[in-house]
Amino acid sequence: MYDSAFRIREELTALWTQALRQPQTLWIRRALFQIHLWTAIALALYVIVLSLTGSVLVYRNEINTLLATKRPPFDPNASRLTSQQIREAAQRFYPGWTITFVSERITRRSPAYEVSLERGTGNLEKKMRYFNPYMGADLGDTFTQGERILYWVVELHDELLLGNDGKFWNGVGSIVVTVTCLTGLVVWWPGVARWKRSLTIKWSTGWRRFNWDMHSAVGFWLFLFLLMWAVSGIYLGIPDPFTRVAEHFADPSAPGNATSDLVLVWLARLHFGRWRDYPSLKIVWAALGLVPAVMAITGCIMWWNRVVRRRILE
């Protein structure tokens, strides 16, 4: 029995030494490399699309303000036109159109009149326009073409243009990305003799080595950000398991289960970069949001050079 325990201890020590010095020779490392490689290749386009759209959507509110029809500031003391006067003004701007709706109230959130128009028979042509409540001027569409494009980007990022089912599939994709991140951390370890070289990018070497350094160094230094986006993507797509865990650990005596709720709030906030009061952080988040795309592109280039290109040349 003592001999068996001693032999197991020796084997574990040898395995640990091998993992530290020559990890590439371990079968488990080779298996994890294959998992990392093929999950990354399979999801490369998916990761690139979500990375690019995610960086753009850090500034979603600012972009929406830029693209939306400009409306006059709300002035509670100014004399406003009546709904009937706005209806008459709209009719002058759009002769031949039927006015089907004019909003009744002007508020800080809605500082302009909304007017709905239509014309034709059968397949009706419709418009929704803003009108200045003080001057009666036609301001523009209530939902501009630019806003439609931005909304399309939002749906692409959040739902893959698949509606509510897309959120679930985004969660599934994020699970696979999480596996890719975790296996990548294991695969990254090159051994005690070479690990420092995997922390830096050598700018003076050839482009293939530069590409490898970029993938390795960026993946190591920004691993926690990559993992955060992957895990928070799971939560946003498949929230029920996270909610149940939060409820399990929640303190029933605490008002609103503050701690567990706060964790979930921060998962969403970190994912989208919702730093309303910290504009510099939004810049950082938009830049870091491009990292998954960089990892996907550099990884695909490595795969092409090492596998596809080599087979083509044989």
C-alpha positions as CSV (number, residue, x, y, z in Angstrom):
1,M,0.0,0.0,0.0
2,Y,2.9,2.3,0.9
3,D,4.6,1.5,-2.5
4,S,1.4,2.3,-4.4
5,A,1.0,5.6,-2.7
6,F,4.6,6.4,-3.3
7,R,4.3,5.5,-7.0
8,I,1.2,7.6,-7.4
9,R,3.0,10.5,-5.7
10,E,6.0,10.1,-8.1
11,E,3.7,9.9,-11.1
12,L,1.8,13.1,-10.1
13,T,5.2,14.9,-9.4
14,A,6.4,13.8,-12.9
15,L,3.2,15.0,-14.4
16,W,3.4,18.3,-12.7
17,T,7.0,18.8,-13.8
18,Q,6.0,17.9,-17.3
19,A,3.2,20.4,-17.2
20,L,5.5,23.1,-16.0
21,R,8.4,22.4,-18.4
22,Q,6.9,20.8,-21.5
23,P,3.2,21.2,-21.4
24,Q,2.9,20.6,-25.2
25,T,3.7,16.9,-24.6
26,L,0.7,16.3,-22.4
27,W,-2.3,14.6,-24.0
28,I,-4.7,16.7,-22.0
29,R,-3.1,19.9,-23.2
30,R,-3.3,18.6,-26.8
31,A,-7.0,17.8,-26.4
32,L,-7.7,21.2,-24.9
33,F,-5.8,22.8,-27.8
34,Q,-8.1,21.0,-30.3
35,I,-11.2,22.2,-28.3
36,H,-9.8,25.7,-28.3
37,L,-9.0,25.7,-32.0
38,W,-12.2,24.3,-33.4
39,T,-14.6,26.2,-31.1
40,A,-12.8,29.4,-32.0
41,I,-12.9,28.6,-35.7
42,A,-16.5,27.7,-35.6
43,L,-17.5,30.9,-33.8
44,A,-15.0,33.3,-35.4
45,L,-17.5,35.2,-37.5
46,Y,-20.0,35.3,-34.6
47,V,-17.4,36.7,-32.3
48,I,-16.2,39.3,-34.8
49,V,-19.8,40.6,-35.4
50,L,-20.7,40.8,-31.7
51,S,-17.3,42.4,-30.9
52,L,-17.7,45.2,-33.5
53,T,-21.4,45.8,-32.8
54,G,-20.8,45.8,-29.1
55,S,-18.1,48.5,-29.4
56,V,-20.5,50.6,-31.4
57,L,-23.3,50.1,-28.9
58,V,-21.2,51.4,-26.0
59,Y,-22.2,54.8,-27.5
60,R,-25.8,53.7,-28.3
61,N,-27.5,56.7,-26.6
62,E,-25.1,59.2,-28.0
63,I,-25.5,57.8,-31.5
64,N,-29.2,57.7,-31.2
65,T,-29.3,61.4,-30.2
66,L,-27.2,62.3,-33.2
67,L,-29.4,60.3,-35.6
68,A,-32.8,61.3,-34.2
69,T,-34.8,64.3,-35.5
70,K,-33.9,67.4,-33.6
71,R,-36.7,68.8,-31.5
72,P,-37.0,72.1,-29.8
73,P,-36.3,72.4,-26.0
74,F,-39.3,72.1,-23.8
75,D,-40.5,75.5,-22.6
76,P,-43.5,75.4,-20.2
77,N,-44.0,79.1,-20.4
78,A,-44.0,79.5,-24.2
79,S,-47.3,79.8,-26.1
80,R,-48.0,76.6,-28.0
81,L,-50.2,75.9,-31.1
82,T,-53.3,73.8,-30.5
83,S,-53.6,70.3,-31.9
84,Q,-56.1,71.6,-34.5
85,Q,-53.5,74.3,-35.6
86,I,-50.9,71.6,-36.0
87,R,-53.3,69.5,-38.0
88,E,-53.9,72.4,-40.3
89,A,-50.1,73.0,-40.6
90,A,-49.5,69.4,-41.4
91,Q,-52.2,69.5,-44.1
92,R,-50.5,72.4,-45.7
93,F,-47.1,70.6,-45.7
94,Y,-48.7,67.4,-47.1
95,P,-51.6,68.1,-49.4
96,G,-53.3,64.9,-50.5
97,W,-52.5,63.1,-47.3
98,T,-55.0,62.3,-44.6
99,I,-54.1,63.3,-41.0
100,T,-55.0,60.3,-38.9
101,F,-53.5,61.3,-35.5
102,V,-52.1,64.3,-33.7
103,S,-50.7,64.0,-30.2
104,E,-52.4,66.0,-27.5
105,R,-49.7,66.8,-24.9
106,I,-46.2,68.4,-25.0
107,T,-43.8,67.3,-22.2
108,R,-40.1,67.3,-21.4
109,R,-39.8,63.7,-22.8
110,S,-42.0,64.5,-25.8
111,P,-41.3,68.2,-26.6
112,A,-42.9,68.1,-30.1
113,Y,-46.2,67.1,-31.6
114,E,-46.4,63.7,-33.3
115,V,-48.5,63.6,-36.5
116,S,-49.5,60.5,-38.3
117,L,-50.4,60.7,-42.0
118,E,-51.4,58.3,-44.7
119,R,-52.5,58.3,-48.4
120,G,-53.6,55.9,-51.1
121,T,-55.8,52.9,-51.0
122,G,-55.1,49.2,-50.2
123,N,-51.3,49.3,-49.5
124,L,-51.3,52.6,-47.7
125,E,-48.3,54.9,-47.6
126,K,-47.8,56.1,-44.1
127,K,-45.7,58.8,-42.3
128,M,-45.0,59.8,-38.7
129,R,-43.6,63.3,-38.4
130,Y,-42.6,65.7,-35.6
131,F,-44.0,69.2,-35.7
132,N,-42.7,72.2,-33.8
133,P,-45.3,73.0,-31.1
134,Y,-44.4,76.8,-31.1
135,M,-43.9,77.5,-34.8
136,G,-45.8,74.6,-36.6
137,A,-42.7,73.7,-38.7
138,D,-42.3,70.1,-40.0
139,L,-39.2,68.8,-38.1
140,G,-38.8,65.3,-39.6
141,D,-39.5,61.7,-39.1
142,T,-40.3,60.4,-35.6
143,F,-38.1,57.4,-36.4
144,T,-35.4,58.3,-38.8
145,Q,-33.5,56.0,-41.3
146,G,-30.4,56.4,-39.1
147,E,-32.3,55.2,-36.0
148,R,-33.7,52.2,-38.0
149,I,-30.1,51.2,-38.9
150,L,-29.0,51.6,-35.2
151,Y,-32.0,49.5,-34.1
152,W,-31.0,46.9,-36.6
153,V,-27.5,46.8,-35.1
154,V,-29.0,46.5,-31.6
155,E,-31.2,43.5,-32.8
156,L,-28.1,41.9,-34.5
157,H,-26.1,42.2,-31.3
158,D,-28.8,41.2,-28.8
159,E,-30.9,38.8,-30.8
160,L,-28.9,37.8,-33.9
161,L,-31.9,39.1,-35.9
162,L,-33.9,36.1,-34.7
163,G,-36.2,37.8,-32.2
164,N,-36.5,36.3,-28.7
165,D,-35.1,33.0,-29.8
166,G,-31.9,34.9,-30.7
167,K,-31.3,35.8,-27.1
168,F,-31.2,32.1,-26.2
169,W,-28.8,31.3,-29.1
170,N,-26.6,34.2,-28.0
171,G,-26.5,32.6,-24.6
172,V,-25.5,29.2,-26.2
173,G,-22.8,31.0,-28.3
174,S,-21.5,32.7,-25.1
175,I,-21.2,29.3,-23.4
176,V,-19.0,28.1,-26.3
177,V,-17.0,31.3,-26.1
178,T,-16.5,30.8,-22.4
179,V,-15.1,27.3,-23.1
180,T,-12.8,28.8,-25.7
181,C,-11.5,31.4,-23.2
182,L,-10.8,28.8,-20.5
183,T,-9.1,26.3,-22.8
184,G,-7.1,29.2,-24.2
185,L,-5.7,30.0,-20.8
186,V,-4.4,26.5,-20.5
187,V,-3.1,26.4,-24.0
188,W,-1.3,29.7,-23.5
189,W,1.1,28.3,-20.9
190,P,4.3,27.6,-22.9
191,G,6.5,26.3,-20.0
192,V,8.7,27.9,-17.4
193,A,11.5,28.5,-19.9
194,R,9.4,30.5,-22.3
195,W,6.5,32.0,-20.5
196,K,7.9,35.5,-20.4
197,R,8.2,35.6,-24.1
198,S,4.4,35.1,-24.3
199,L,3.7,38.3,-22.4
200,T,5.1,40.7,-25.0
201,I,4.7,41.6,-28.6
202,K,7.9,41.7,-30.7
203,W,7.4,44.5,-33.3
204,S,10.6,43.9,-35.2
205,T,9.8,40.3,-36.2
206,G,8.0,39.0,-39.3
207,W,4.2,39.4,-39.6
208,R,3.5,35.8,-38.7
209,R,5.4,36.0,-35.4
210,F,3.8,39.4,-34.8
211,N,0.4,37.8,-35.3
212,W,1.2,35.0,-32.9
213,D,2.5,37.4,-30.3
214,M,-0.6,39.6,-30.6
215,H,-2.9,36.6,-30.1
216,S,-0.8,35.3,-27.1
217,A,-0.1,38.5,-25.3
218,V,-3.5,40.2,-25.8
219,G,-5.2,37.0,-24.8
220,F,-3.2,36.8,-21.6
221,W,-3.4,40.4,-20.4
222,L,-7.1,40.8,-21.3
223,F,-8.2,37.4,-20.4
224,L,-10.5,38.6,-17.6
225,F,-12.3,41.0,-19.9
226,L,-12.8,38.3,-22.5
227,L,-14.1,35.9,-19.8
228,M,-16.4,38.7,-18.4
229,W,-18.0,39.3,-21.8
230,A,-18.5,35.6,-22.3
231,V,-20.1,34.9,-18.9
232,S,-22.2,38.0,-19.0
233,G,-23.3,37.0,-22.5
234,I,-24.6,33.8,-21.0
235,Y,-26.5,35.7,-18.4
236,L,-28.1,38.0,-20.9
237,G,-29.1,35.2,-23.1
238,I,-30.1,32.5,-20.6
239,P,-30.7,34.5,-17.3
240,D,-32.8,31.9,-15.4
241,P,-29.8,29.9,-13.9
242,F,-28.1,33.1,-12.8
243,T,-31.4,34.3,-11.2
244,R,-31.9,31.1,-9.4
245,V,-28.4,31.1,-8.0
246,A,-28.8,34.7,-6.9
247,E,-32.0,33.9,-5.1
248,H,-30.4,30.9,-3.4
249,F,-27.7,33.0,-1.9
250,A,-29.9,36.0,-1.3
251,D,-30.4,37.2,2.3
252,P,-34.2,37.1,2.8
253,S,-33.9,39.7,5.5
254,A,-32.0,42.2,3.3
255,P,-34.2,44.8,1.5
256,G,-34.6,43.8,-2.1
257,N,-31.9,41.1,-1.8
258,A,-29.4,43.9,-2.5
259,T,-26.2,42.0,-2.9
260,S,-27.4,39.3,-5.3
261,D,-29.4,41.8,-7.3
262,L,-26.4,44.1,-7.5
263,V,-24.2,41.3,-8.9
264,L,-26.6,40.7,-11.8
265,V,-26.9,44.4,-12.4
266,W,-23.2,44.7,-12.6
267,L,-22.9,41.8,-15.0
268,A,-25.2,43.7,-17.5
269,R,-23.4,47.0,-16.8
270,L,-20.0,45.6,-17.4
271,H,-21.1,43.8,-20.6
272,F,-22.5,47.0,-22.2
273,G,-20.2,49.5,-20.7
274,R,-23.0,51.6,-19.2
275,W,-20.8,54.4,-17.7
276,R,-23.1,57.4,-18.0
277,D,-21.1,59.5,-15.6
278,Y,-17.6,58.3,-16.7
279,P,-17.1,59.2,-20.4
280,S,-13.4,58.1,-20.2
281,L,-14.4,54.6,-19.2
282,K,-16.7,54.4,-22.2
283,I,-13.8,55.1,-24.5
284,V,-11.8,52.3,-22.8
285,W,-14.8,50.0,-23.1
286,A,-15.4,50.7,-26.7
287,A,-11.7,50.1,-27.4
288,L,-11.6,46.9,-25.3
289,G,-14.7,45.7,-27.0
290,L,-12.7,45.2,-30.2
291,V,-10.4,42.7,-28.5
292,P,-12.6,39.6,-29.1
293,A,-12.5,40.5,-32.8
294,V,-8.7,40.9,-32.7
295,M,-8.4,37.5,-31.0
296,A,-10.7,35.8,-33.6
297,I,-8.9,37.4,-36.5
298,T,-5.4,36.6,-35.3
299,G,-6.5,33.1,-34.4
300,C,-7.9,32.4,-37.8
301,I,-4.7,33.7,-39.4
302,M,-2.6,31.4,-37.3
303,W,-4.9,28.4,-38.3
304,W,-4.6,29.4,-41.9
305,N,-0.9,29.6,-41.9
306,R,-0.3,26.4,-39.8
307,V,-3.0,24.2,-41.3
308,V,-4.7,25.4,-44.5
309,R,-1.7,27.0,-46.2
310,R,0.6,24.1,-45.4
311,R,-1.9,21.7,-47.0
312,I,-2.2,23.8,-50.1
313,L,1.6,23.9,-50.5
314,E,2.0,20.1,-50.1
